[in-house]
């Protein structure tokens, strides 16, 4: 699920990231973490758009769609 944005319980966005300490051991993880933080900035900027579904706030969605991949 790393790097994918999920909507949880209608009004929360979750972006799984590597733990920063992992970047100390591997330069490839460091590069991924840097990309993740760039993506996190975009998610924060577009949070309102990502939480709106079909003109309704996500909190009004059915129970089956509480967890959904957005990006």
PDB file of N, CA, C and O in Angstrom:
ATOM      1  N   UNK A   1       0.800  -1.202   0.000  1.00  0.00           N
ATOM      2  CA  UNK A   1       0.000   0.000   0.000  1.00  0.00           C
ATOM      3  C   UNK A   1       0.848   1.274   0.000  1.00  0.00           C
ATOM      4  O   UNK A   1       0.328   2.386  -0.095  1.00  0.00           O
ATOM      5  N   UNK A   2       2.143   1.089   0.107  1.00  0.00           N
ATOM      6  CA  UNK A   2       3.052   2.232   0.150  1.00  0.00           C
ATOM      7  C   UNK A   2       2.839   3.140  -1.056  1.00  0.00           C
ATOM      8  O   UNK A   2       2.759   2.671  -2.191  1.00  0.00           O
ATOM      9  N   UNK A   3       2.750   4.445  -0.798  1.00  0.00           N
ATOM     10  CA  UNK A   3       2.655   5.410  -1.883  1.00  0.00           C
ATOM     11  C   UNK A   3       1.259   5.633  -2.435  1.00  0.00           C
ATOM     12  O   UNK A   3       1.078   6.475  -3.314  1.00  0.00           O
ATOM     13  N   UNK A   4       0.270   4.904  -1.947  1.00  0.00           N
ATOM     14  CA  UNK A   4      -1.112   5.088  -2.401  1.00  0.00           C
ATOM     15  C   UNK A   4      -1.890   5.855  -1.342  1.00  0.00           C
ATOM     16  O   UNK A   4      -1.666   5.678  -0.145  1.00  0.00           O
ATOM     17  N   UNK A   5      -2.800   6.705  -1.789  1.00  0.00           N
ATOM     18  CA  UNK A   5      -3.609   7.497  -0.865  1.00  0.00           C
ATOM     19  C   UNK A   5      -4.929   6.777  -0.653  1.00  0.00           C
ATOM     20  O   UNK A   5      -5.573   6.341  -1.607  1.00  0.00           O
ATOM     21  N   UNK A   6      -5.323   6.657   0.605  1.00  0.00           N
ATOM     22  CA  UNK A   6      -6.580   6.011   0.961  1.00  0.00           C
ATOM     23  C   UNK A   6      -7.469   6.992   1.717  1.00  0.00           C
ATOM     24  O   UNK A   6      -6.989   7.831   2.480  1.00  0.00           O
ATOM     25  N   UNK A   7      -8.760   6.870   1.492  1.00  0.00           N
ATOM     26  CA  UNK A   7      -9.731   7.616   2.300  1.00  0.00           C
ATOM     27  C   UNK A   7     -10.200   6.644   3.370  1.00  0.00           C
ATOM     28  O   UNK A   7     -10.634   5.534   3.062  1.00  0.00           O
ATOM     29  N   UNK A   8     -10.114   7.062   4.630  1.00  0.00           N
ATOM     30  CA  UNK A   8     -10.513   6.214   5.741  1.00  0.00           C
ATOM     31  C   UNK A   8     -11.645   6.879   6.509  1.00  0.00           C
ATOM     32  O   UNK A   8     -11.567   8.056   6.859  1.00  0.00           O
ATOM     33  N   UNK A   9     -12.680   6.124   6.761  1.00  0.00           N
ATOM     34  CA  UNK A   9     -13.834   6.590   7.529  1.00  0.00           C
ATOM     35  C   UNK A   9     -14.386   7.893   6.986  1.00  0.00           C
ATOM     36  O   UNK A   9     -14.871   8.734   7.743  1.00  0.00           O
ATOM     37  N   UNK A  10     -14.311   8.061   5.671  1.00  0.00           N
ATOM     38  CA  UNK A  10     -14.960   9.187   5.023  1.00  0.00           C
ATOM     39  C   UNK A  10     -14.222  10.498   5.035  1.00  0.00           C
ATOM     40  O   UNK A  10     -14.213  11.196   4.020  1.00  0.00           O
ATOM     41  N   UNK A  11     -13.606  10.865   6.132  1.00  0.00           N
ATOM     42  CA  UNK A  11     -13.048  12.212   6.231  1.00  0.00           C
ATOM     43  C   UNK A  11     -11.552  12.257   6.514  1.00  0.00           C
ATOM     44  O   UNK A  11     -11.012  13.316   6.832  1.00  0.00           O
ATOM     45  N   UNK A  12     -10.877  11.107   6.398  1.00  0.00           N
ATOM     46  CA  UNK A  12      -9.434  11.085   6.650  1.00  0.00           C
ATOM     47  C   UNK A  12      -8.711  10.547   5.426  1.00  0.00           C
ATOM     48  O   UNK A  12      -9.182   9.622   4.764  1.00  0.00           O
ATOM     49  N   UNK A  13      -7.575  11.135   5.139  1.00  0.00           N
ATOM     50  CA  UNK A  13      -6.728  10.643   4.065  1.00  0.00           C
ATOM     51  C   UNK A  13      -5.482  10.025   4.689  1.00  0.00           C
ATOM     52  O   UNK A  13      -4.902  10.587   5.618  1.00  0.00           O
ATOM     53  N   UNK A  14      -5.074   8.871   4.177  1.00  0.00           N
ATOM     54  CA  UNK A  14      -3.913   8.162   4.703  1.00  0.00           C
ATOM     55  C   UNK A  14      -2.958   7.880   3.547  1.00  0.00           C
ATOM     56  O   UNK A  14      -3.365   7.364   2.506  1.00  0.00           O
ATOM     57  N   UNK A  15      -1.693   8.219   3.739  1.00  0.00           N
ATOM     58  CA  UNK A  15      -0.647   7.945   2.761  1.00  0.00           C
ATOM     59  C   UNK A  15       0.456   7.169   3.474  1.00  0.00           C
ATOM     60  O   UNK A  15       1.285   7.773   4.155  1.00  0.00           O
ATOM     61  N   UNK A  16       0.484   5.831   3.333  1.00  0.00           N
ATOM     62  CA  UNK A  16       1.528   5.048   3.993  1.00  0.00           C
ATOM     63  C   UNK A  16       2.922   5.430   3.480  1.00  0.00           C
ATOM     64  O   UNK A  16       3.144   5.516   2.272  1.00  0.00           O
ATOM     65  N   UNK A  17       3.850   5.658   4.404  1.00  0.00           N
ATOM     66  CA  UNK A  17       5.225   6.047   4.083  1.00  0.00           C
ATOM     67  C   UNK A  17       6.202   5.092   4.756  1.00  0.00           C
ATOM     68  O   UNK A  17       5.851   4.382   5.698  1.00  0.00           O
ATOM     69  N   UNK A  18       7.434   5.088   4.254  1.00  0.00           N
ATOM     70  CA  UNK A  18       8.496   4.369   4.958  1.00  0.00           C
ATOM     71  C   UNK A  18       8.862   5.155   6.214  1.00  0.00           C
ATOM     72  O   UNK A  18       8.728   6.379   6.254  1.00  0.00           O
ATOM     73  N   UNK A  19       9.316   4.450   7.219  1.00  0.00           N
ATOM     74  CA  UNK A  19       9.796   5.119   8.420  1.00  0.00           C
ATOM     75  C   UNK A  19      11.088   5.849   8.050  1.00  0.00           C
ATOM     76  O   UNK A  19      11.927   5.283   7.349  1.00  0.00           O
ATOM     77  N   UNK A  20      11.266   7.084   8.501  1.00  0.00           N
ATOM     78  CA  UNK A  20      12.466   7.854   8.145  1.00  0.00           C
ATOM     79  C   UNK A  20      13.787   7.159   8.505  1.00  0.00           C
ATOM     80  O   UNK A  20      14.793   7.370   7.827  1.00  0.00           O
ATOM     81  N   UNK A  21      13.798   6.349   9.543  1.00  0.00           N
ATOM     82  CA  UNK A  21      15.033   5.657   9.919  1.00  0.00           C
ATOM     83  C   UNK A  21      15.468   4.662   8.844  1.00  0.00           C
ATOM     84  O   UNK A  21      16.657   4.369   8.721  1.00  0.00           O
ATOM     85  N   UNK A  22      14.524   4.143   8.069  1.00  0.00           N
ATOM     86  CA  UNK A  22      14.869   3.207   6.994  1.00  0.00           C
ATOM     87  C   UNK A  22      15.719   3.895   5.923  1.00  0.00           C
ATOM     88  O   UNK A  22      16.524   3.250   5.252  1.00  0.00           O
ATOM     89  N   UNK A  23      15.535   5.192   5.772  1.00  0.00           N
ATOM     90  CA  UNK A  23      16.302   5.948   4.775  1.00  0.00           C
ATOM     91  C   UNK A  23      17.778   6.071   5.160  1.00  0.00           C
ATOM     92  O   UNK A  23      18.624   6.317   4.300  1.00  0.00           O
ATOM     93  N   UNK A  24      18.088   5.902   6.432  1.00  0.00           N
ATOM     94  CA  UNK A  24      19.481   5.957   6.875  1.00  0.00           C
ATOM     95  C   UNK A  24      20.264   4.729   6.432  1.00  0.00           C
ATOM     96  O   UNK A  24      21.492   4.770   6.353  1.00  0.00           O
ATOM     97  N   UNK A  25      19.570   3.653   6.148  1.00  0.00           N
ATOM     98  CA  UNK A  25      20.220   2.392   5.793  1.00  0.00           C
ATOM     99  C   UNK A  25      20.273   2.147   4.299  1.00  0.00           C
ATOM    100  O   UNK A  25      21.071   1.332   3.835  1.00  0.00           O
ATOM    101  N   UNK A  26      19.426   2.846   3.526  1.00  0.00           N
ATOM    102  CA  UNK A  26      19.341   2.554   2.100  1.00  0.00           C
ATOM    103  C   UNK A  26      19.073   3.827   1.314  1.00  0.00           C
ATOM    104  O   UNK A  26      18.124   4.556   1.602  1.00  0.00           O
ATOM    105  N   UNK A  27      19.911   4.088   0.323  1.00  0.00           N
ATOM    106  CA  UNK A  27      19.691   5.287  -0.495  1.00  0.00           C
ATOM    107  C   UNK A  27      18.452   5.146  -1.372  1.00  0.00           C
ATOM    108  O   UNK A  27      17.824   6.151  -1.706  1.00  0.00           O
ATOM    109  N   UNK A  28      18.086   3.923  -1.753  1.00  0.00           N
ATOM    110  CA  UNK A  28      16.873   3.751  -2.557  1.00  0.00           C
ATOM    111  C   UNK A  28      15.630   4.091  -1.735  1.00  0.00           C
ATOM    112  O   UNK A  28      14.674   4.667  -2.253  1.00  0.00           O
ATOM    113  N   UNK A  29      15.651   3.729  -0.446  1.00  0.00           N
ATOM    114  CA  UNK A  29      14.533   4.083   0.436  1.00  0.00           C
ATOM    115  C   UNK A  29      14.502   5.592   0.644  1.00  0.00           C
ATOM    116  O   UNK A  29      13.423   6.182   0.706  1.00  0.00           O
ATOM    117  N   UNK A  30      15.652   6.218   0.752  1.00  0.00           N
ATOM    118  CA  UNK A  30      15.724   7.671   0.886  1.00  0.00           C
ATOM    119  C   UNK A  30      15.083   8.355  -0.319  1.00  0.00           C
ATOM    120  O   UNK A  30      14.331   9.318  -0.171  1.00  0.00           O
ATOM    121  N   UNK A  31      15.388   7.847  -1.510  1.00  0.00           N
ATOM    122  CA  UNK A  31      14.798   8.429  -2.728  1.00  0.00           C
ATOM    123  C   UNK A  31      13.284   8.251  -2.730  1.00  0.00           C
ATOM    124  O   UNK A  31      12.554   9.171  -3.102  1.00  0.00           O
ATOM    125  N   UNK A  32      12.807   7.085  -2.322  1.00  0.00           N
ATOM    126  CA  UNK A  32      11.364   6.841  -2.252  1.00  0.00           C
ATOM    127  C   UNK A  32      10.711   7.760  -1.215  1.00  0.00           C
ATOM    128  O   UNK A  32       9.628   8.296  -1.450  1.00  0.00           O
ATOM    129  N   UNK A  33      11.365   7.936  -0.082  1.00  0.00           N
ATOM    130  CA  UNK A  33      10.833   8.803   0.965  1.00  0.00           C
ATOM    131  C   UNK A  33      10.741  10.245   0.485  1.00  0.00           C
ATOM    132  O   UNK A  33       9.770  10.938   0.789  1.00  0.00           O
ATOM    133  N   UNK A  34      11.741  10.704  -0.260  1.00  0.00           N
ATOM    134  CA  UNK A  34      11.693  12.058  -0.822  1.00  0.00           C
ATOM    135  C   UNK A  34      10.519  12.206  -1.787  1.00  0.00           C
ATOM    136  O   UNK A  34       9.839  13.232  -1.781  1.00  0.00           O
ATOM    137  N   UNK A  35      10.275  11.189  -2.617  1.00  0.00           N
ATOM    138  CA  UNK A  35       9.128  11.209  -3.534  1.00  0.00           C
ATOM    139  C   UNK A  35       7.814  11.222  -2.745  1.00  0.00           C
ATOM    140  O   UNK A  35       6.863  11.916  -3.103  1.00  0.00           O
ATOM    141  N   UNK A  36       7.785  10.437  -1.662  1.00  0.00           N
ATOM    142  CA  UNK A  36       6.585  10.374  -0.827  1.00  0.00           C
ATOM    143  C   UNK A  36       6.254  11.736  -0.216  1.00  0.00           C
ATOM    144  O   UNK A  36       5.093  12.142  -0.172  1.00  0.00           O
ATOM    145  N   UNK A  37       7.288  12.435   0.255  1.00  0.00           N
ATOM    146  CA  UNK A  37       7.038  13.750   0.847  1.00  0.00           C
ATOM    147  C   UNK A  37       6.565  14.749  -0.197  1.00  0.00           C
ATOM    148  O   UNK A  37       5.761  15.628   0.115  1.00  0.00           O
ATOM    149  N   UNK A  38       7.046  14.634  -1.428  1.00  0.00           N
ATOM    150  CA  UNK A  38       6.548  15.488  -2.507  1.00  0.00           C
ATOM    151  C   UNK A  38       5.077  15.164  -2.791  1.00  0.00           C
ATOM    152  O   UNK A  38       4.264  16.062  -3.008  1.00  0.00           O
ATOM    153  N   UNK A  39       4.753  13.876  -2.786  1.00  0.00           N
ATOM    154  CA  UNK A  39       3.367  13.461  -3.004  1.00  0.00           C
ATOM    155  C   UNK A  39       2.485  13.909  -1.840  1.00  0.00           C
ATOM    156  O   UNK A  39       1.339  14.307  -2.047  1.00  0.00           O
ATOM    157  N   UNK A  40       3.012  13.846  -0.625  1.00  0.00           N
ATOM    158  CA  UNK A  40       2.269  14.274   0.552  1.00  0.00           C
ATOM    159  C   UNK A  40       1.864  15.737   0.429  1.00  0.00           C
ATOM    160  O   UNK A  40       0.750  16.104   0.801  1.00  0.00           O
ATOM    161  N   UNK A  41       2.753  16.568  -0.088  1.00  0.00           N
ATOM    162  CA  UNK A  41       2.445  17.978  -0.287  1.00  0.00           C
ATOM    163  C   UNK A  41       1.252  18.126  -1.226  1.00  0.00           C
ATOM    164  O   UNK A  41       0.357  18.929  -0.963  1.00  0.00           O
ATOM    165  N   UNK A  42       1.230  17.364  -2.314  1.00  0.00           N
ATOM    166  CA  UNK A  42       0.120  17.422  -3.276  1.00  0.00           C
ATOM    167  C   UNK A  42      -1.171  16.948  -2.612  1.00  0.00           C
ATOM    168  O   UNK A  42      -2.228  17.545  -2.818  1.00  0.00           O
ATOM    169  N   UNK A  43      -1.096  15.891  -1.828  1.00  0.00           N
ATOM    170  CA  UNK A  43      -2.284  15.363  -1.152  1.00  0.00           C
ATOM    171  C   UNK A  43      -2.861  16.405  -0.200  1.00  0.00           C
ATOM    172  O   UNK A  43      -4.076  16.600  -0.154  1.00  0.00           O
ATOM    173  N   UNK A  44      -2.002  17.067   0.553  1.00  0.00           N
ATOM    174  CA  UNK A  44      -2.469  18.105   1.492  1.00  0.00           C
ATOM    175  C   UNK A  44      -3.123  19.252   0.725  1.00  0.00           C
ATOM    176  O   UNK A  44      -4.172  19.753   1.132  1.00  0.00           O
ATOM    177  N   UNK A  45      -2.510  19.669  -0.381  1.00  0.00           N
ATOM    178  CA  UNK A  45      -3.064  20.766  -1.169  1.00  0.00           C
ATOM    179  C   UNK A  45      -4.409  20.404  -1.785  1.00  0.00           C
ATOM    180  O   UNK A  45      -5.271  21.270  -1.930  1.00  0.00           O
ATOM    181  N   UNK A  46      -4.602  19.139  -2.151  1.00  0.00           N
ATOM    182  CA  UNK A  46      -5.827  18.705  -2.823  1.00  0.00           C
ATOM    183  C   UNK A  46      -6.767  17.940  -1.900  1.00  0.00           C
ATOM    184  O   UNK A  46      -7.682  17.271  -2.382  1.00  0.00           O
ATOM    185  N   UNK A  47      -6.569  18.020  -0.607  1.00  0.00           N
ATOM    186  CA  UNK A  47      -7.359  17.234   0.342  1.00  0.00           C
ATOM    187  C   UNK A  47      -8.856  17.478   0.185  1.00  0.00           C
ATOM    188  O   UNK A  47      -9.639  16.528   0.184  1.00  0.00           O
ATOM    189  N   UNK A  48      -9.258  18.722   0.055  1.00  0.00           N
ATOM    190  CA  UNK A  48     -10.687  19.015  -0.076  1.00  0.00           C
ATOM    191  C   UNK A  48     -11.275  18.357  -1.319  1.00  0.00           C
ATOM    192  O   UNK A  48     -12.379  17.815  -1.269  1.00  0.00           O
ATOM    193  N   UNK A  49     -10.546  18.400  -2.432  1.00  0.00           N
ATOM    194  CA  UNK A  49     -11.012  17.762  -3.665  1.00  0.00           C
ATOM    195  C   UNK A  49     -11.083  16.256  -3.505  1.00  0.00           C
ATOM    196  O   UNK A  49     -12.033  15.633  -3.979  1.00  0.00           O
ATOM    197  N   UNK A  50     -10.103  15.658  -2.849  1.00  0.00           N
ATOM    198  CA  UNK A  50     -10.064  14.208  -2.687  1.00  0.00           C
ATOM    199  C   UNK A  50     -11.159  13.695  -1.763  1.00  0.00           C
ATOM    200  O   UNK A  50     -11.568  12.538  -1.863  1.00  0.00           O
ATOM    201  N   UNK A  51     -11.632  14.544  -0.870  1.00  0.00           N
ATOM    202  CA  UNK A  51     -12.671  14.123   0.067  1.00  0.00           C
ATOM    203  C   UNK A  51     -14.083  14.345  -0.465  1.00  0.00           C
ATOM    204  O   UNK A  51     -15.055  13.931   0.167  1.00  0.00           O
ATOM    205  N   UNK A  52     -14.200  14.985  -1.603  1.00  0.00           N
ATOM    206  CA  UNK A  52     -15.519  15.195  -2.193  1.00  0.00           C
ATOM    207  C   UNK A  52     -15.736  14.147  -3.270  1.00  0.00           C
ATOM    208  O   UNK A  52     -14.897  13.962  -4.151  1.00  0.00           O
ATOM    209  N   UNK A  53     -16.871  13.462  -3.192  1.00  0.00           N
ATOM    210  CA  UNK A  53     -17.201  12.415  -4.148  1.00  0.00           C
ATOM    211  C   UNK A  53     -18.580  12.704  -4.728  1.00  0.00           C
ATOM    212  O   UNK A  53     -19.565  12.783  -3.994  1.00  0.00           O
ATOM    213  N   UNK A  54     -18.646  12.860  -6.050  1.00  0.00           N
ATOM    214  CA  UNK A  54     -19.906  13.100  -6.738  1.00  0.00           C
ATOM    215  C   UNK A  54     -20.692  14.249  -6.105  1.00  0.00           C
ATOM    216  O   UNK A  54     -21.906  14.158  -5.922  1.00  0.00           O
ATOM    217  N   UNK A  55     -19.989  15.319  -5.775  1.00  0.00           N
ATOM    218  CA  UNK A  55     -20.641  16.502  -5.235  1.00  0.00           C
ATOM    219  C   UNK A  55     -21.025  16.405  -3.781  1.00  0.00           C
ATOM    220  O   UNK A  55     -21.624  17.336  -3.241  1.00  0.00           O
ATOM    221  N   UNK A  56     -20.696  15.302  -3.127  1.00  0.00           N
ATOM    222  CA  UNK A  56     -21.031  15.123  -1.721  1.00  0.00           C
ATOM    223  C   UNK A  56     -19.746  14.932  -0.936  1.00  0.00           C
ATOM    224  O   UNK A  56     -18.756  14.432  -1.470  1.00  0.00           O
ATOM    225  N   UNK A  57     -19.758  15.320   0.306  1.00  0.00           N
ATOM    226  CA  UNK A  57     -18.614  15.077   1.171  1.00  0.00           C
ATOM    227  C   UNK A  57     -18.541  13.581   1.415  1.00  0.00           C
ATOM    228  O   UNK A  57     -19.571  12.930   1.591  1.00  0.00           O
ATOM    229  N   UNK A  58     -17.365  13.044   1.427  1.00  0.00           N
ATOM    230  CA  UNK A  58     -17.153  11.605   1.531  1.00  0.00           C
ATOM    231  C   UNK A  58     -17.809  10.997   2.755  1.00  0.00           C
ATOM    232  O   UNK A  58     -18.112   9.804   2.745  1.00  0.00           O
ATOM    233  N   UNK A  59     -18.036  11.744   3.782  1.00  0.00           N
ATOM    234  CA  UNK A  59     -18.593  11.211   5.006  1.00  0.00           C
ATOM    235  C   UNK A  59     -20.016  10.701   4.787  1.00  0.00           C
ATOM    236  O   UNK A  59     -20.530   9.943   5.610  1.00  0.00           O
ATOM    237  N   UNK A  60     -20.653  11.102   3.700  1.00  0.00           N
ATOM    238  CA  UNK A  60     -22.000  10.658   3.397  1.00  0.00           C
ATOM    239  C   UNK A  60     -22.020   9.363   2.593  1.00  0.00           C
ATOM    240  O   UNK A  60     -23.097   8.886   2.233  1.00  0.00           O
ATOM    241  N   UNK A  61     -20.862   8.786   2.305  1.00  0.00           N
ATOM    242  CA  UNK A  61     -20.773   7.580   1.493  1.00  0.00           C
ATOM    243  C   UNK A  61     -21.282   6.359   2.243  1.00  0.00           C
ATOM    244  O   UNK A  61     -21.418   6.371   3.466  1.00  0.00           O
ATOM    245  N   UNK A  62     -21.564   5.295   1.475  1.00  0.00           N
ATOM    246  CA  UNK A  62     -22.008   4.044   2.070  1.00  0.00           C
ATOM    247  C   UNK A  62     -20.863   3.387   2.832  1.00  0.00           C
ATOM    248  O   UNK A  62     -19.699   3.726   2.622  1.00  0.00           O
ATOM    249  N   UNK A  63     -21.189   2.462   3.702  1.00  0.00           N
ATOM    250  CA  UNK A  63     -20.199   1.803   4.558  1.00  0.00           C
ATOM    251  C   UNK A  63     -19.158   1.041   3.745  1.00  0.00           C
ATOM    252  O   UNK A  63     -18.002   0.975   4.163  1.00  0.00           O
ATOM    253  N   UNK A  64     -19.524   0.460   2.594  1.00  0.00           N
ATOM    254  CA  UNK A  64     -18.580  -0.309   1.793  1.00  0.00           C
ATOM    255  C   UNK A  64     -17.481   0.550   1.203  1.00  0.00           C
ATOM    256  O   UNK A  64     -16.404   0.035   0.905  1.00  0.00           O
ATOM    257  N   UNK A  65     -17.713   1.832   1.025  1.00  0.00           N
ATOM    258  CA  UNK A  65     -16.735   2.702   0.389  1.00  0.00           C
ATOM    259  C   UNK A  65     -15.961   3.550   1.390  1.00  0.00           C
ATOM    260  O   UNK A  65     -15.385   4.572   1.017  1.00  0.00           O
ATOM    261  N   UNK A  66     -15.941   3.144   2.642  1.00  0.00           N
ATOM    262  CA  UNK A  66     -15.232   3.929   3.656  1.00  0.00           C
ATOM    263  C   UNK A  66     -13.727   3.953   3.400  1.00  0.00           C
ATOM    264  O   UNK A  66     -13.061   4.943   3.707  1.00  0.00           O
ATOM    265  N   UNK A  67     -13.186   2.867   2.837  1.00  0.00           N
ATOM    266  CA  UNK A  67     -11.763   2.805   2.538  1.00  0.00           C
ATOM    267  C   UNK A  67     -11.622   2.680   1.024  1.00  0.00           C
ATOM    268  O   UNK A  67     -12.065   1.698   0.427  1.00  0.00           O
ATOM    269  N   UNK A  68     -11.004   3.679   0.415  1.00  0.00           N
ATOM    270  CA  UNK A  68     -10.900   3.702  -1.032  1.00  0.00           C
ATOM    271  C   UNK A  68      -9.576   4.325  -1.457  1.00  0.00           C
ATOM    272  O   UNK A  68      -9.154   5.346  -0.914  1.00  0.00           O
ATOM    273  N   UNK A  69      -8.934   3.706  -2.422  1.00  0.00           N
ATOM    274  CA  UNK A  69      -7.688   4.260  -2.948  1.00  0.00           C
ATOM    275  C   UNK A  69      -8.007   5.450  -3.810  1.00  0.00           C
ATOM    276  O   UNK A  69      -8.879   5.360  -4.675  1.00  0.00           O
ATOM    277  N   UNK A  70      -7.320   6.585  -3.604  1.00  0.00           N
ATOM    278  CA  UNK A  70      -7.603   7.798  -4.353  1.00  0.00           C
ATOM    279  C   UNK A  70      -6.527   8.126  -5.366  1.00  0.00           C
ATOM    280  O   UNK A  70      -6.861   8.561  -6.467  1.00  0.00           O
ATOM    281  N   UNK A  71      -5.269   7.944  -5.058  1.00  0.00           N
ATOM    282  CA  UNK A  71      -4.162   8.255  -5.959  1.00  0.00           C
ATOM    283  C   UNK A  71      -3.259   7.061  -6.111  1.00  0.00           C
ATOM    284  O   UNK A  71      -2.264   7.127  -6.834  1.00  0.00           O
TER     285      UNK A  71
END
